[in-house]
Amino acid sequence: MSQLELHNVAKRIETFVNSSLWTLTRKEITDHIRSFRFNILLAIIFLTCIAAIYSALSSIRDVAAGIEDAKDMNLYLQMLTITDSSGSLPSFITFISFLGPLLGISLGFDAINKERNAHTLLRVLSQPVPRDYIILSKFLGSLAVIAAFIFSIGLLIIGAGILSMGIPPSFEEFIRIITYLVMIISYIGFWLGLSILFSIRFKQAATSALAGIAIWLFFSIFYSIIVNLIVNASLPDQLFQSISAEQQQQNYELYTNLMRLSPNFLFSEITTILLTPSYRTLGPVSMEQIVGSIPSPLGLFDSLTIIWPQVIGIISAGIICFAIAYFIFIFQEIRS
């Protein structure tokens, strides 16, 4: 990179730092850090994740003590997926899949309606500040706080593993964990964009919070029940007709296609492929595909190739939610 290009990059960074967008974003970050609600939720997520990691370490510490190379065993990936021997405490991925959406909803459900009800939104817009900077700073500030927290937990997990097992992670394990942390941020970002949309659509913060929690409960509990009912209704009567292998294949594809409309299911598929390299596909495998295949774990690039549609789906859903919120806020009457 030439000196002129470096000068242009430094000038753009300086322009952004001195812009009103960065000022508003920094103000949002400060408000979240000082918020008791945010700190309480972070403490809950932090303690539950640390407890899950401690139980996982207690299960694999003895295994790690008897080997010299953890490359083939993927011990650091197992830290995120396994539980203790008694099964009394869920794994890290279970906790983060359950509590992550709540973090996104809690940061965005009162992003706009709180300031509108407190009559501070008109005061801010009376200044020479573009209107779109308001909602952009709400999203960017919350996403920055989420990213900092998730990466802090991930690096803390790696450090705890090194201190406990005495074996450093392999380069591929480290990249897989970092990639998984980015996927967690994208997943929580979807719920953040959805909650900001509800905060613009509803005037009361309680209503927007209940709407976000209702959507989360629907996809977490009720959506799979509805999909199972739809798939079972398409099955022939087993008393009079047996189900062929082709029919089973079609029913499984129908079930998978319907479930992939849920962001929870997409995130679970991403988690499975990223943290379990032995999984080579997300769908059923025929005998023709098994014969001649080499039972070896997939590389990171191959795993990313498998989950690329799921990643695009979650990111697209978050962008769509935020885009709808953006255009509603731009054309919304603030004084009413």
Solvent accessible surface area in square Angstrom, and as a share of the most:
residue,aa,sasa,rsa
1,M,160,0.71
2,S,61,0.40
3,Q,157,0.70
4,L,124,0.62
5,E,87,0.39
6,L,98,0.49
7,H,113,0.50
8,N,61,0.31
9,V,65,0.37
10,A,58,0.45
11,K,123,0.52
12,R,179,0.65
13,I,104,0.53
14,E,105,0.47
15,T,89,0.52
16,F,92,0.38
17,V,70,0.40
18,N,110,0.56
19,S,29,0.19
20,S,38,0.24
21,L,24,0.12
22,W,71,0.25
23,T,65,0.38
24,L,30,0.15
25,T,8,0.05
26,R,123,0.45
27,K,95,0.40
28,E,15,0.07
29,I,38,0.19
30,T,45,0.26
31,D,64,0.33
32,H,18,0.08
33,I,99,0.50
34,R,185,0.67
35,S,27,0.18
36,F,169,0.70
37,R,93,0.34
38,F,6,0.02
39,N,65,0.33
40,I,107,0.54
41,L,27,0.13
42,L,29,0.14
43,A,48,0.37
44,I,83,0.42
45,I,1,0.00
46,F,76,0.32
47,L,117,0.58
48,T,36,0.21
49,C,0,0.00
50,I,57,0.29
51,A,41,0.32
52,A,0,0.00
53,I,5,0.03
54,Y,145,0.55
55,S,11,0.07
56,A,0,0.00
57,L,11,0.05
58,S,50,0.32
59,S,40,0.26
60,I,8,0.04
61,R,91,0.33
62,D,117,0.61
63,V,69,0.39
64,A,2,0.01
65,A,87,0.67
66,G,70,0.68
67,I,53,0.27
68,E,173,0.78
69,D,95,0.49
70,A,3,0.02
71,K,125,0.53
72,D,129,0.67
73,M,67,0.30
74,N,30,0.15
75,L,1,0.00
76,Y,1,0.00
77,L,1,0.01
78,Q,57,0.25
79,M,0,0.00
80,L,2,0.01
81,T,41,0.24
82,I,52,0.26
83,T,46,0.27
84,D,30,0.15
85,S,121,0.78
86,S,89,0.58
87,G,51,0.49
88,S,90,0.58
89,L,50,0.25
90,P,57,0.36
91,S,7,0.04
92,F,3,0.01
93,I,36,0.18
94,T,68,0.40
95,F,32,0.14
96,I,3,0.01
97,S,40,0.26
98,F,110,0.46
99,L,17,0.08
100,G,0,0.00
101,P,0,0.00
102,L,42,0.21
103,L,1,0.01
104,G,0,0.00
105,I,7,0.04
106,S,16,0.11
107,L,4,0.02
108,G,0,0.00
109,F,30,0.13
110,D,16,0.08
111,A,12,0.10
112,I,0,0.00
113,N,0,0.00
114,K,122,0.52
115,E,24,0.11
116,R,27,0.10
117,N,73,0.37
118,A,58,0.45
119,H,128,0.57
120,T,44,0.26
121,L,2,0.01
122,L,78,0.39
123,R,159,0.58
124,V,43,0.24
125,L,39,0.19
126,S,83,0.54
127,Q,100,0.44
128,P,132,0.83
129,V,30,0.17
130,P,64,0.40
131,R,72,0.26
132,D,35,0.18
133,Y,59,0.22
134,I,6,0.03
135,I,0,0.00
136,L,47,0.23
137,S,2,0.02
138,K,14,0.06
139,F,32,0.13
140,L,69,0.34
141,G,0,0.00
142,S,3,0.02
143,L,45,0.22
144,A,44,0.34
145,V,12,0.07
146,I,0,0.00
147,A,27,0.21
148,A,62,0.48
149,F,26,0.11
150,I,3,0.01
151,F,64,0.27
152,S,66,0.43
153,I,4,0.02
154,G,1,0.01
155,L,99,0.49
156,L,79,0.39
157,I,3,0.01
158,I,13,0.07
159,G,29,0.28
160,A,34,0.26
161,G,0,0.00
162,I,70,0.36
163,L,160,0.80
164,S,34,0.22
165,M,17,0.08
166,G,59,0.57
167,I,19,0.10
168,P,93,0.58
169,P,26,0.17
170,S,27,0.18
171,F,159,0.66
172,E,70,0.31
173,E,2,0.01
174,F,75,0.31
175,I,49,0.25
176,R,2,0.01
177,I,2,0.01
178,I,41,0.21
179,T,24,0.14
180,Y,0,0.00
181,L,3,0.02
182,V,64,0.37
183,M,20,0.09
184,I,1,0.01
185,I,18,0.09
186,S,28,0.18
187,Y,3,0.01
188,I,1,0.00
189,G,8,0.07
190,F,16,0.07
191,W,0,0.00
192,L,0,0.00
193,G,0,0.00
194,L,20,0.10
195,S,1,0.00
196,I,1,0.00
197,L,23,0.11
198,F,30,0.12
199,S,0,0.00
200,I,2,0.01
201,R,149,0.55
202,F,60,0.25
203,K,128,0.54
204,Q,110,0.49
205,A,28,0.22
206,A,69,0.54
207,T,59,0.34
208,S,0,0.00
209,A,19,0.15
210,L,121,0.60
211,A,21,0.17
212,G,1,0.01
213,I,62,0.31
214,A,56,0.43
215,I,57,0.29
216,W,15,0.05
217,L,66,0.33
218,F,74,0.31
219,F,41,0.17
220,S,47,0.30
221,I,87,0.44
222,F,106,0.44
223,Y,24,0.09
224,S,35,0.22
225,I,88,0.44
226,I,74,0.37
227,V,2,0.01
228,N,65,0.33
229,L,115,0.57
230,I,82,0.42
231,V,16,0.09
232,N,88,0.45
233,A,87,0.68
234,S,55,0.36
235,L,47,0.23
236,P,35,0.22
237,D,81,0.42
238,Q,124,0.55
239,L,157,0.78
240,F,173,0.72
241,Q,109,0.49
242,S,99,0.64
243,I,43,0.22
244,S,64,0.41
245,A,83,0.64
246,E,121,0.54
247,Q,48,0.22
248,Q,105,0.47
249,Q,77,0.34
250,Q,90,0.40
251,N,14,0.07
252,Y,91,0.35
253,E,81,0.37
254,L,64,0.32
255,Y,60,0.23
256,T,12,0.07
257,N,89,0.46
258,L,41,0.20
259,M,16,0.07
260,R,76,0.28
261,L,125,0.62
262,S,1,0.00
263,P,10,0.06
264,N,32,0.17
265,F,46,0.19
266,L,20,0.10
267,F,3,0.01
268,S,50,0.32
269,E,13,0.06
270,I,1,0.00
271,T,8,0.05
272,T,45,0.26
273,I,0,0.00
274,L,0,0.00
275,L,6,0.03
276,T,39,0.22
277,P,12,0.07
278,S,76,0.49
279,Y,110,0.42
280,R,107,0.39
281,T,56,0.32
282,L,34,0.17
283,G,29,0.28
284,P,66,0.42
285,V,69,0.40
286,S,53,0.34
287,M,132,0.59
288,E,142,0.64
289,Q,116,0.52
290,I,87,0.44
291,V,112,0.64
292,G,77,0.74
293,S,57,0.37
294,I,126,0.64
295,P,135,0.85
296,S,49,0.32
297,P,86,0.54
298,L,21,0.11
299,G,30,0.29
300,L,33,0.16
301,F,162,0.68
302,D,69,0.36
303,S,0,0.00
304,L,52,0.26
305,T,83,0.49
306,I,45,0.23
307,I,0,0.00
308,W,148,0.52
309,P,89,0.56
310,Q,7,0.03
311,V,8,0.05
312,I,77,0.39
313,G,26,0.25
314,I,4,0.02
315,I,68,0.35
316,S,43,0.28
317,A,31,0.24
318,G,10,0.09
319,I,109,0.55
320,I,103,0.52
321,C,16,0.10
322,F,30,0.12
323,A,36,0.28
324,I,81,0.41
325,A,0,0.00
326,Y,53,0.20
327,F,120,0.50
328,I,62,0.31
329,F,0,0.00
330,I,47,0.24
331,F,161,0.67
332,Q,49,0.22
333,E,88,0.39
334,I,9,0.04
335,R,188,0.69
336,S,92,0.60
